[in-house]
Amino acid sequence: MTSSPLLESNLPFPRRQGKVRDVYDLGDRLFIVSTDRISAFDWVMPNGIPDKGRVLTRLSLFWLDVLGIENHLLSDAVPNEVRPHDPNGLLEGRCMVVRKATVIPFECVVRGYLEGSGWKDYQSTGKVCGIDLPKNLKQCDQLPSPIFTPATKAESGHDENVSFETMSQSIGDPLARELRQKTLDVYQRGVDLARKQGVIIADTKLEWGWWNDRVILIDEVLTPDSSRFWPADQWQPGHAQSSFDKQFVREYLSTTTWDKNSPPPKLPESIVEKTRERYINAFERITGQKW
């Protein structure tokens, strides 16, 4: 039986809400709750996807373990000061206690395949974020090598793609180069592991922060919310791919009369259930674990 989606957590601590996560300040550390909210086209849908937050959390925990890169995670247990406010255990499996890092204000995006805003950019300019690419590439083609295409982090609304030079001017060239290399390294290691499991990671976005004068990985890692996951045995350039991520929701919404500038419609139960199946499928394929 599928549980009801958790759309919001309410704890008596200072809270900042993102599109999916509720982040609480516990003083010397942060407590992150991954809800079952789902966003598309910069809007949060009125109904959520059951278990989505748990999938995001468990998959991020898996990657943080296998990647072995310094990161913000302290624990995935509900801390003692929170437990009295969660008597029904709704937060179990969907939370992380993390270090308080200073967020570096850029989304670190890496693309190994040509899709999404990169595909649109290429169609109009022959480039992606100012990076020259070969002529006559098709939608969802694999790029000669992965490219780093940063974006500004928006508090609300849409992140904006920028050039590497713009990023360098903002945060300094040494840090920009370090972030580019770290991001490409994480992506490639993720790609290699996922491919063995029959999954293509077409692109992803990572976030980094400063902690104790070091750059550490923060936020979610290689999840269906932050990445495009495609079944490797079905990949065929020239059109949009079957996916294990929220692209399915975007495609459904594009068939409706919603104008993307007003509050979105409720997702039909069939779309909710099929989206849940895709998220769980991604988790099971990549980790080799049963849900």
C-alpha positions as CSV (number, residue, x, y, z in Angstrom):
1,M,0.0,0.0,0.0
2,T,1.4,3.4,-1.0
3,S,1.7,5.9,1.9
4,S,0.2,9.4,1.6
5,P,2.7,12.0,0.4
6,L,4.4,14.3,2.9
7,L,3.9,17.8,1.5
8,E,5.3,19.8,4.4
9,S,7.0,19.3,7.7
10,N,6.3,21.6,10.7
11,L,9.0,21.6,13.4
12,P,9.5,24.4,16.0
13,F,12.9,25.4,14.7
14,P,13.9,28.2,12.3
15,R,13.0,27.0,8.8
16,R,13.8,27.7,5.2
17,Q,11.7,26.1,2.5
18,G,12.9,25.2,-0.9
19,K,10.8,23.6,-3.7
20,V,11.3,20.2,-2.2
21,R,13.3,20.5,1.0
22,D,12.5,22.0,4.4
23,V,15.8,23.1,6.1
24,Y,15.8,23.6,9.8
25,D,18.5,25.4,11.8
26,L,19.5,23.4,14.9
27,G,22.2,25.8,16.0
28,D,25.4,24.1,15.2
29,R,24.1,22.1,12.3
30,L,21.2,21.9,9.8
31,F,18.4,19.3,9.6
32,I,17.1,18.7,6.1
33,V,13.8,17.1,5.4
34,S,13.1,15.9,1.8
35,T,9.3,16.2,1.3
36,D,7.3,14.6,-1.4
37,R,6.7,17.9,-3.2
38,I,7.5,17.9,-6.9
39,S,8.2,21.0,-9.0
40,A,8.1,21.5,-12.7
41,F,8.6,24.7,-14.8
42,D,9.5,26.5,-11.5
43,W,6.1,25.7,-9.9
44,V,5.5,23.3,-7.0
45,M,2.7,21.0,-8.0
46,P,-0.4,21.0,-5.6
47,N,-0.1,17.3,-4.9
48,G,3.1,15.3,-4.2
49,I,4.6,12.0,-5.2
50,P,4.5,9.4,-2.3
51,D,7.9,8.2,-1.2
52,K,9.7,10.7,-3.4
53,G,11.5,12.3,-0.5
54,R,12.7,9.0,0.8
55,V,14.0,8.0,-2.7
56,L,16.0,11.3,-3.0
57,T,17.4,10.8,0.5
58,R,18.4,7.1,0.2
59,L,19.9,7.7,-3.3
60,S,21.9,10.7,-2.1
61,L,23.1,8.6,0.9
62,F,24.1,5.8,-1.5
63,W,26.2,8.2,-3.7
64,L,27.8,9.9,-0.7
65,D,29.0,6.5,0.5
66,V,30.3,5.2,-2.8
67,L,31.8,8.4,-4.0
68,G,33.9,8.9,-0.8
69,I,34.1,12.6,-1.4
70,E,34.1,15.1,1.5
71,N,30.6,16.2,2.1
72,H,28.2,17.8,4.5
73,L,26.5,14.6,5.9
74,L,26.7,14.0,9.7
75,S,23.9,11.6,10.2
76,D,20.7,10.2,8.5
77,A,19.0,9.7,11.9
78,V,16.3,11.9,13.4
79,P,18.1,13.9,16.1
80,N,17.0,13.8,19.7
81,E,15.7,17.4,19.8
82,V,13.4,16.6,16.8
83,R,12.0,13.2,17.9
84,P,9.4,14.6,20.3
85,H,8.0,16.6,17.4
86,D,7.7,13.5,15.1
87,P,5.7,11.0,17.1
88,N,4.5,9.1,14.1
89,G,8.0,8.7,12.6
90,L,7.1,10.5,9.3
91,L,10.6,11.9,9.0
92,E,12.4,8.6,9.2
93,G,14.2,7.8,5.9
94,R,13.8,11.2,4.5
95,C,16.1,13.4,6.5
96,M,19.8,14.3,7.0
97,V,21.7,16.1,9.7
98,V,24.4,18.1,8.0
99,R,27.3,20.5,8.6
100,K,26.6,24.2,8.3
101,A,28.5,25.1,5.1
102,T,28.6,28.4,3.4
103,V,26.9,27.8,0.1
104,I,28.8,28.7,-3.1
105,P,26.2,30.6,-5.1
106,F,26.4,28.6,-8.4
107,E,24.7,25.5,-9.6
108,C,27.5,23.3,-10.9
109,V,26.0,21.6,-14.0
110,V,27.7,19.0,-16.1
111,R,26.2,17.7,-19.4
112,G,27.3,14.5,-21.1
113,Y,24.4,14.4,-23.5
114,L,22.5,17.1,-25.5
115,E,19.1,17.7,-24.0
116,G,17.0,20.3,-22.1
117,S,18.1,23.9,-22.2
118,G,21.4,22.8,-23.6
119,W,19.6,21.3,-26.7
120,K,17.6,24.5,-27.1
121,D,20.8,26.6,-26.8
122,Y,22.6,24.4,-29.4
123,Q,19.7,24.6,-31.9
124,S,19.8,28.4,-31.9
125,T,23.6,29.1,-31.5
126,G,25.5,25.8,-32.2
127,K,26.9,26.2,-28.7
128,V,25.9,25.4,-25.1
129,C,26.6,28.2,-22.6
130,G,29.2,29.6,-25.0
131,I,31.0,26.2,-25.5
132,D,31.4,25.3,-29.2
133,L,30.1,21.9,-30.2
134,P,30.4,19.8,-33.4
135,K,27.8,20.6,-36.1
136,N,24.8,18.4,-36.8
137,L,24.4,16.9,-33.4
138,K,20.9,15.4,-32.7
139,Q,18.8,15.7,-29.6
140,C,20.1,13.5,-26.8
141,D,23.4,12.8,-28.7
142,Q,26.3,12.0,-26.4
143,L,28.8,14.9,-26.4
144,P,32.5,14.3,-27.3
145,S,33.3,14.8,-23.7
146,P,31.2,16.1,-20.7
147,I,31.0,19.9,-20.5
148,F,30.7,22.1,-17.4
149,T,27.9,24.7,-17.7
150,P,27.3,26.6,-14.4
151,A,24.2,28.4,-13.5
152,T,23.4,31.1,-11.0
153,K,21.4,29.9,-8.0
154,A,18.0,31.6,-7.8
155,E,16.2,32.0,-4.5
156,S,13.0,31.7,-6.5
157,G,12.3,31.3,-10.1
158,H,14.7,29.8,-12.6
159,D,18.4,29.4,-12.4
160,E,20.2,31.2,-15.2
161,N,22.9,29.5,-17.3
162,V,26.2,31.5,-17.3
163,S,29.6,31.1,-18.9
164,F,32.6,29.7,-17.0
165,E,34.2,33.1,-17.4
166,T,31.2,34.8,-15.6
167,M,31.6,32.3,-12.8
168,S,35.3,32.9,-12.6
169,Q,34.8,36.7,-12.4
170,S,32.3,36.3,-9.6
171,I,34.2,33.8,-7.3
172,G,37.7,33.9,-8.6
173,D,39.5,31.7,-11.2
174,P,41.1,29.2,-8.8
175,L,37.8,28.3,-7.0
176,A,35.9,28.2,-10.3
177,R,38.5,25.8,-11.7
178,E,38.4,23.6,-8.6
179,L,34.6,23.4,-8.8
180,R,34.7,22.5,-12.4
181,Q,37.2,19.7,-11.9
182,K,35.4,18.3,-8.8
183,T,32.0,18.4,-10.6
184,L,33.3,16.6,-13.7
185,D,35.0,14.0,-11.5
186,V,31.9,13.3,-9.5
187,Y,29.8,13.1,-12.7
188,Q,32.2,10.7,-14.4
189,R,32.4,8.4,-11.4
190,G,28.6,8.4,-11.2
191,V,28.3,7.8,-14.9
192,D,30.6,4.8,-14.8
193,L,28.8,3.1,-11.9
194,A,25.3,3.8,-13.3
195,R,26.2,2.6,-16.8
196,K,27.1,-0.8,-15.3
197,Q,23.6,-0.9,-13.9
198,G,22.0,-0.1,-17.2
199,V,21.4,3.6,-16.5
200,I,22.7,6.7,-18.5
201,I,23.2,9.8,-16.4
202,A,22.7,12.4,-19.1
203,D,23.4,15.4,-17.0
204,T,23.3,16.5,-13.4
205,K,23.8,19.5,-11.1
206,L,25.8,19.6,-7.9
207,E,26.2,22.1,-5.2
208,W,29.3,22.9,-3.1
209,G,30.0,24.9,0.0
210,W,32.8,26.1,2.2
211,W,33.4,24.3,5.5
212,N,36.5,24.7,7.6
213,D,38.2,26.4,4.7
214,R,37.6,23.4,2.4
215,V,35.2,22.9,-0.5
216,I,32.7,20.1,0.4
217,L,29.8,18.6,-1.5
218,I,26.3,19.6,-0.2
219,D,22.6,19.1,-1.0
220,E,21.4,16.1,-3.0
221,V,23.7,14.0,-5.2
222,L,22.8,12.3,-8.5
223,T,19.1,12.0,-7.9
224,P,16.1,11.9,-10.3
225,D,15.4,15.5,-9.2
226,S,18.9,16.8,-10.0
227,S,19.8,14.6,-13.0
228,R,18.4,13.0,-16.2
229,F,18.4,9.2,-16.0
230,W,17.7,7.2,-19.1
231,P,17.6,3.4,-19.6
232,A,20.8,2.6,-21.5
233,D,19.2,-0.2,-23.6
234,Q,16.6,2.2,-25.0
235,W,18.9,5.2,-25.7
236,Q,18.4,6.4,-29.3
237,P,19.4,10.0,-30.3
238,G,17.1,12.1,-32.3
239,H,14.2,12.5,-29.9
240,A,13.4,12.8,-26.2
241,Q,14.2,9.7,-24.2
242,S,12.3,7.5,-21.9
243,S,13.4,8.5,-18.4
244,F,13.5,7.7,-14.7
245,D,13.1,11.3,-13.5
246,K,10.6,14.1,-13.4
247,Q,10.8,14.7,-17.1
248,F,7.7,12.5,-17.2
249,V,5.8,15.1,-15.2
250,R,7.0,17.9,-17.5
251,E,5.9,16.1,-20.6
252,Y,2.5,15.4,-19.1
253,L,2.1,19.1,-18.2
254,S,3.1,20.1,-21.7
255,T,0.0,18.2,-23.0
256,T,-2.4,20.2,-20.8
257,T,-3.8,23.8,-21.3
258,W,-1.8,25.1,-18.3
259,D,0.1,28.3,-19.3
260,K,3.0,27.8,-16.9
261,N,2.5,31.3,-15.6
262,S,-0.4,30.6,-13.1
263,P,-0.8,28.1,-10.4
264,P,-0.5,24.6,-11.9
265,P,-3.3,21.9,-12.0
266,K,-3.4,18.9,-9.8
267,L,-1.6,15.9,-11.2
268,P,-3.9,13.0,-12.0
269,E,-3.4,9.9,-9.8
270,S,-2.2,7.9,-12.8
271,I,0.6,10.4,-13.4
272,V,1.5,10.5,-9.7
273,E,1.7,6.7,-9.5
274,K,3.8,6.4,-12.7
275,T,6.1,9.1,-11.5
276,R,6.6,7.3,-8.2
277,E,7.4,4.1,-10.1
278,R,10.1,5.9,-12.1
279,Y,11.7,7.3,-9.0
280,I,11.8,3.9,-7.3
281,N,13.0,2.2,-10.5
282,A,15.9,4.7,-10.7
283,F,16.8,3.9,-7.1
284,E,16.6,0.1,-7.5
285,R,18.5,0.0,-10.8
286,I,21.4,2.3,-9.6
287,T,21.8,0.8,-6.1
288,G,20.9,-2.8,-6.8
289,Q,18.7,-2.6,-3.7
290,K,15.0,-3.5,-3.5
291,W,12.8,-0.6,-2.4
